[in-house]
């Protein structure tokens, strides 16, 4: 097995929104469930990685849009929340 | 031709317990009832059965049925392969008959699940705990991500997604063994709660309870039986290969390979010596309406992208040229995992016998096909002929 560093930018290959609270072992942080986006991000020349998305708003998601890696917000603030990665829509220049 | 080769076993007994909620019965009781119904249909006593195979996810241990059916000492294999449990059990029974180890065999699938989506332990599937904690180990997400991309690539409309569900409920309404039997309008399906985009609540099946059993006979023995024989001309069970986009995949390669569904379908057709274009009635895994659309093409029953035209023309209705999920499928029947695949075989066998009642395909089909798909990328298919 050879470790390979994956790119932190890619293109949204597909997406959905998880609108109901998954059963355990989903990490529930004690707050009411908030829907979250899930997608596969195509990392050019590497693979497509499954990831939570920073937005759950379908109007902000379209197949083929550029995405970038971020750390899940509550994980960054709270050491008790498991650290997970997310992808965010890249802000367009125009 | 295959029927004259003397090798394909025949299905000579059909037993079912209506799918739904059965608060007053245990899973094993449901399995027992289905087995007794199948034996009764074949006009056989349990003591005539020489081999049995079956399985259940949440309903109990299939071989424990011997304490209810009779302690005759026969081999009874417990089989569990998720949604492919029924197909896997059929494969064992077929092998036992083909090997000459049994002339009469029984397969049974039963289940009794709690309400709602399944709670899954990532370790069972060889995945890290983080995957479950992250909220990504949810089967509806997979089907949604797959159909979302498929709709983009093959121009499938939301109307077609809804039409699959409308058809399921209409067919369910004419099936006394189905669970959801109230017809719904296309608009109602589209406007029901969004579950995982683009799929709404009425497009999904739900876990419930039910049981199915089948009696299989060697071709020689089948000729002595009261019912017209339905031949199990081909049965195949496959696991995923590298590159296939299957459920619970934290990553997938850029160049996607053939799905496990396509592999299993091709193997079943090859075993039967039948082409997909010969199929006159099909039962396809419709965990949700998008799955039925994608599985239509993956099994070879149509070309990728052709589904939009077929659905808008009504080709997959009971009166169309390619009837699909004539009993209402998983959407109208619900999904007791252990029983689901055998329900498909039960329905196609009824259609080939010509005794499916109000939902009987008028052209009296002679070639039928069944397909299941499940975690972690398994599929089982059968080709049935008369």
Interface residues (C-beta under 8 A of the other chain):
Chain A: X13 X14 X15 X16 X17 X18 X19 X20 X22 X23 X24 X25 X26 X27 X36 X38 X39 X40 X42 X45 X46 X47 X48 X49 X50 X51 X52 X58 X63 X82 X84
Chain B: X116 X117 X118 X119 X121 X122 X129 X130 X132 X133 X134 X135 X136 X137 X138 X141 X144 X145 X146 X148 X149 X152 X193 X194 X195 X196 X197 X198 X249 X250 X251 X252 X253 X254
